[in-house]
C-alpha cells in the first residue's frame, strides 16, 4: 500500500518502510509523527483519491534525524564589477514510514 501525503508545501509518495526527507517539522529523534493530509491511497484494490484529502486516512512515521542539507550557493556578478556569493543550508527531517491506515 502507498499514499501521497502533503507536508511542508510539497507532496511525497510513500510506502511502509520508506525513509523520506521532508521539510523540517517539530519533533525529537525517535518520536512518532502523524500525517493527516493524505491526498491519495493506493495499493492492491482501486485507489482512493481525496477531494482534497482522504477522510479518516493517516500515515504514521518515526523521526530518524533532524539535520541540514548540503550548502546551496548563490553567486551574482554584475557589469559594474562587483560580485556576491551567498548561500544557505536548508533544514530537513528524516522520517521512516511505519504504517499507513486508510
Order of alpha helices (4+ residues) and beta strands (2+ residues): beta-beta-beta-beta-beta-beta-beta-beta-beta-beta
